[in-house]
Amino acid sequence: MEDGRTRDAAGIRAAKSRIAVELQGRYDALLQSKRVQWTTYHYFERELGRGGQGIVYLSVRKGADGFTQPVAMKVFSPDRFATAEMYAAAMERIARVASRIAMIQHDNLLSVQDFVDQNRIRIMVMEWVDGIDLRQLVNPDRLDLIQKLTEPERWAYIERVIATRGPEQTRFKAGVAVAVVRDCLAALAALHRHGIVHGDIKPANIMLKKTGAAKLIDMGSAFEMDHPPATRACTPAYAAPEVLEGAHSTPQSDLASVGYVLIEMLAGRSCFPSEADYQELLEAKRSLPARLAEVLPPDVSCNDHLMNFCRRLIAPDPTKRFPSAEAAELLQGGAAEFHRQLVFGHLASEYTNDIRVLLEEVFRIEALAVPDSSESGSSSSWTLPPTV
């Protein structure tokens, strides 16, 4: 047979009973109608995180014959809107952007599956990512537990090649940190090509999958370049200087945010003091390129290519940054060139596998550890139960 259709092993159609004939009729009627509709039920299993826009839950979609699928559901809160009309208008904008993102289908970009109305409250249905966000991964308590409960040889590899202790949080080795950033840049390039700005790049919005790949998540702040929102939301510590000054976010603003995340990963501490007020934060961002050698450890600051890459991402003047996310990843002076430099110096490793190794240990330890956190969805400290 050359038509490619699946057939039973014997190649013989069985004699149909009356019920089977009726079922065949329903099948034919369904195909002729060219539309289907059904009711699905979701159950909130646990909270994954919360922010100014609402709460994200891990949910289970239940289908026929025992089928289940984990999904993430973001329930948008109306709390920050003065009227129901303002909430509805904002949801219209988010739904329009979400529908465009759903068409992109990029490996490093969160997949949007649906946008629904439940008694006038909007819910975005997204893929559930089996992994951990970067904000939680840099928690130094996790690294301490990994050292305590991991075989010495494996711990030595992790500390030498993947991550080690920093002044405030886990510090990633340069090759691994740049690998995470390359995945983010690839996702941003896809968004920007479709005329969309993410608008809120930060560690909490970068998920590292158990496979070792990174994904950009939380599309609630994303917007169309041609239709920027009247009001803007951002995370000040990771927002570009021009955004803090009141300008609209642009693709270059996303690059600055990626740069701040990269420097934080390399330094093992926040780029800016948490207690800084608006003016102090703005000045710190403007002066960061000149202070970069003080912020980063010697094993990073000695690499001119990496330093120039960071400076170009975070340049206070947006026109001095890379012209695009694609250029920042692939063109001269970009992330790929730094990785090639490591290859030529015989210093490269399999970065995706390295991240996978680290996450294996994180999830193994978390099966034993007890989270101690006042904020749902993020663990501020981790301790071992007395029996371990």
C-alpha angles and dihedrals in degrees: 000000000000102000092088096231121144112248135181117266095256093045089225124122110229121233108268124235121219091259091050090052090052090049090051088054091054090050092052092046091052092053092047094051091057092207138078135190134184143158120253127195126213128191123201105233100180143333115268099184146319138217144154093303099049144277130312118213134189103236137180121228110209121207137170126307095018096306114156131178128188114229136170116238123197112201108202114222120221090205097107095048122089095209139024088241092059090050091050092048092051091048090051090056093047091047091051092051092044091054090054092047090050088062095054099070098189121169093230096045126082112252115237111210107176146349114212142179120229111181089328092309111117124224128190114210114208139168115278111238115215099219144060133279120248093244091062094040094059091058103124092214089070092055091049091053092047090055091048097049104030127090110264094242093051092045090051090055092048093050094044100043111017118025143342139177119295131192093273109001143002112313118212125216113252097250093051094044092051090048090057090047092049090058089050092049091050090053092047091049089056092048094047093049087059092050097256129129117204094210100190112059110165137133093270090058095052113084121196111207123215086249089065097251123123125229131194110229140179107061093181092105095042117113142178114265090223092052109037114183120256091234123041133208125197144155102252097212091058100032120109116251093250090055091053088051091057103264122132119265115257135183087271089055089056088052092054090052090051088051093054090050091050093050091049091052092049095044100042091227142070117282093226136038111262093223095054117125123223097276094043092049092049092050091047090055092049093049098041096094090057092045096045095107089056094048099047125064119254094255088062102035090055091067108084094192093054092045092051090047091054093045092051092051094051101036107147089227108068091211089062093058124087111294091237143358089252090056091048090056105036114016133079112306092016136121096273091056090054090053090049088053089057090048092053090048092050089241099114127109137180096282098187089052091046091055089047090053091052093048091049089059093043093055093041090054093044089058086063102032128086117226116228108193138140091198117070115234096023129074114216094184138007128208134179120245114247092255095062 
